[in-house]
Amino acid sequence: MIRIGILGTASIARLFFGEPLKHASILGIASRDVTRAVEFAKHYGIPRVFPSYEALIADEEIDAVYIPLPPHLHCTYAIKAAEAGKHVLVEKPAAPSSDEIAQMIDACRTHHVVLMEGFMYRFKAIHHRVRALVQEGVLGTIHYLDFSWAFNIRKLARSPFRLDRMAGGGALNDLGIYGLDFLHFLGFPDPTLIHVSIEREGPAGVDMFTHMTWQAGPTFASITCGFTCDANYYTVCGELGSVTVPGSLSGRIRDNMLHLHLLHSDHRADETFPAENPYAKELDHFAVCIETGQEPETGGGNALRNMRLVEAVRERGQLS
């Protein structure tokens, strides 16, 4: 079993619990607020509490760390962990810039540890079904993809860093990066940016809503993300049919459904997928990569590609 230490008591870290892990165990947690760490550990049955991130990283019983801190802290603690010989699972975005991600890749490569970026949606069966439909040619050549993920941040209690540009916040880093990663997940070539529209909060504020149009081969992709409205769906349209998946991008543990339409027979079907915990599956995949030496599907190279696309959007939309 790979022994994991968590840096911080972020709400997302709570989602690893509730489903048994097969290849990993959560051994410790650290926080700048020890009282919060003690409460977190007691609630989730974590054996050890550390008074600082550095103390957890230095401990010889910890094999790997999970970093769900605000994005501007990812690079610093990923490198510290790598230098201590710890494998690194870091929440998306891996860092706010491609330069920082390159530093993380170099540090992990130098110290022979695994680097993986957390994209929990990749560990839900429903999205693998869609990828199979695309890659096996069931939908024919894909000509259009519509991907949208947004929530009204004013109506939901979400971490304040999302509205802090200096901390790596903004809808593009938080949600839009999923759409860009989804293009890679489906197997499309690196896309070319066609158009960007951005709504900001204040002249120098974070992006509150972004719409992007990309072209990847014969496929045009419309990707939207935002903190001002509610959306959670995608549709993939091919010459032979289409598939729509509503409400399944988040990590909520509930049943999911896709709607499939095939033109040649006017076949229409709904397929249901049982509730599962993608965060637990993600952590187990990370542990398997450590045990076997295989490269994670969302390793450093994938993180670098994603962030370079994000940076292209920033430059076009004058967010840099």
N, C-alpha and C positions, 0 to 999 in steps of 0.2 A: 504493500500500500504506500502511495506517495503521500507524505505528510505536508499539508498545506497550512500556511499562515496567512491571515487576512490583514491588510493594512487599512485600518479605519472601520467605522461602524456604519457605513453608507447603507441606505435602505435596500439597495440592489443586492448587497451581500446576503441579506436574509433569504433571498430566493433560492439559495443553494440547498436549503433544508426542506424536509418534508418528503423526500424520495431517497431511498438508500443509495449510497455511492458504492460502486463495485471496485474501483481502482484507487480511490483517494480517501483520505480522512482529514478532517479539519482539526488540526492540533492546537492552533493558537490564534489569538487576535490581539492587535495593538491599536491604541488610540492615543491621541494627544490629551483626551479626557479619560482618565483611567476609570472613573466611575461609570461612564457609558460603556467602556469595554467590559467591565465586570458584570454589568447588567446584561449586556449582549451575550456574554459567555454563559452566564447562568441560565438565560432563557433558552439557548440553543445547545447547551451541553458541551461547550467547548472546553477542553481540559485546562488550557493555559492562557493567562493574560499577561501581556507585556506592556511596560510603562511607556514605550516609545517604538516608533517604526524601526529605528536602528537596532534596538534590543532584539526585536523579533528576527530581523534579517541576520543578525550575528549568531543566533542560536543554532547549535549544531544539530538539533533534532528536527529542524525545519528543512524540508527538501525543496520547497517551492513557495512562491508568494502569489497572492491574488491582489491586484492593485485597482480598487474602485474609487480612488481619490479624484478630485477635480483634475481635468486634463493637463493643466500647466504643471502639475507635480509628477506626472507619469514618468517622464524621462529621468528625472533625478533619482527616483526610487527604483526604477527598473535597472539603471546602471549600478546603483549601490547593491542591489540584490544580485546582479550578475557577478559583480566583483567578489561577492561573498560565496559564489558557487551555487546560488539559488536559481531555479527555473522561474520564468516569469509569465504569468497570465495577467494581461492588462486590459481594462475595459476600453471600449472604443470611445473616442478616437484614441489610437495608441499614444499619440501626442498631438499638440496643436500645429506642428510643422513637420515637413518632410526631413528637414535637417536634423531635428531631434530624433525622429524615427530611425534615420540612418545611424545616428550615434548609438541608439539602443541595439540595433542589429549588430553593429560592430562589437559592442561590449559583450553581447550574448554569444556571438561567434568566437570571440577571443577566449572566453571563459567556458566554452563548450556547454552552454545551457540552452534550453528551449525557450523561445520567445513566441507567444501566441496572443493575438488580439481577440477580445471577446465579442463575438457576434452570435448571440444565443439563438436567433431565428434559424440559423443553419442546422440546428439540432432538433428541428420539428419535422416529423414525417411528412406533413402536408406539402412543405416546400420541396422536399426531395421528390415527391410525386410530380410536382409541376416541372422540376428540372428534367425528370425522365420523359415527360410528355414533349418537352422542347427538344432534348438531345436525341430522342429516338425518332423524331420526325413526325409524330402523330399530328401536330398542328401545322406541319409544312414549314416553309420559310417564314420566319417571324418578321413581320413588317412594322409592328407597333407594340410598345409596352407603356403602360400607364401605372406609375407607382406613386402613392401618396400616403404620407404619415405625418400627422399633426395632432396637437392637443392644445386646449386653451389653458395656458400656464397660469392665468389669473384665477382660474376656477379650481385648480388642483394644487395641492401642497407638494411642490417639487423643489429640489435643491436650488438654492439661490445662485450657485455658480453658473447655472444655465443662462442667467441674465448678465453675467459678468464677462465682458469680452477679454479682459486680461487673464481670466482663469480658463480661457478656452471654451467659453460658452457660445450660445447661438444655435439656432435651429439647424443650420447646415452641419455643424459638428455633431450635434446631438441626434438628429433624425435623418437629415439628407444623406449622410454617409452610408446609411443602410441601403438607400436606393442605388448608390454607386457600387456598393459591395454586391448588391443583388445582380447587377449586370455581370460581374465576374463569376458569381455563383452559378448563373445559368450557362456560362461558357462563352459569352460574347467577347469579341476582341476589344482591346482598349478603345473607348469611344472618343469621338471628336465633339467638342462643345459647340453648339450652334447658337444658343440664346440663353440669357439669364435675366430674370427680373427679381429684385430684392426689395423688401420692405424693412426698414430699420427702425429701431427705437432711439430717436435722437440722432443728431448729425454724426456722432462717433460711437453710437451704440451698437448692440448686437443685432444680427439679422433675426427678425421676428417671423418672416415668411420669405421663402425662396422658391422660385419656379425655374427649372432648368430644362432645356431641350438638348438631347445628345443624339449622335448618329454612330451606330456600331455596325459596319457593313450595311446590309439592306434594312437594318432595324432603326427606327426612330424611337427614342425613349423620352417620355415626359415624366419628370421627377419633381414632386412638390414636397415641401416640408415646412412646418411652421409651429408657432406658439400661440396662434390667434384663433384657431378654429379646430374642429374635430374631423379627422380622417384617418382611416387605417384599412387600406386595401391595395390590391394591384390586379391588373388585367394584362394578359399576354395574348396578342392577336396574330394569328398566322393565316396563310392562304387556305388552309384546310379546316380551321376552327379556332376556338379561343377558350381560355380558361380564366375565371375570375375567382379571387380569393379574398373575402372580406374579413376584417377583424382578427387576423391571425399573426400580425407582425410583432405584437408585444409578447412578453413572457408570461402572460396570465395563464394559469393552469385550468384550461377548460377545453371542451370539445371544439374542433374546427371543421369548417366545411368549404369545399370548392365547388364551383359550378362549371361544368364542361359542356361545350357545344361543338359538335363536329358537323361540318357543312354537308359532306357527301351523302349522309344518311339522315340529316336533320336530327341527329342523336343529341339528346339533352339529358344530362345526369348530374345529380348532386352526390358527392362523395364525402362521407363523414370520417373524421380522424379523432380517436379518443384523446382525452386530456393527457398531457405529459408535461414533465418538468424539463424544459430545454437547458436550464442553467445547470442542473445536476448532470445532464448528459454532456454538456460542454466541459465541465470540470473533469469528468471521467475520461473524455477524449484527450484533454491536456495531460492527464496522468498516463494514459496509454502511450502518448507520444514520448514522454519522458522514459517510460519503461522500455520501449522498443527502438527509440532513436528515429522514429519517422517524423517527417516534417508536418506540422499542423496545417490543415487546409487554410487557416487564417493566420499564417506565420508572418514573419517580418516583411517578406517580399510583397505579400498581399496588402499589408498595412501601408507600405510605402506607395504602392499603386493607388490605393484609395485616397491618401492624403494629397498626392500630386493632382488628382482630379479635383479635390476640394480647393486646392490652391489656384487651379485654373478658374474655378467659379469665383473665388474671392477677387482675383485679378480683373476678370471681366466685369464683375459687379462693383469694383472699387471698394472692396472690404479690407484690402491688405493694409 
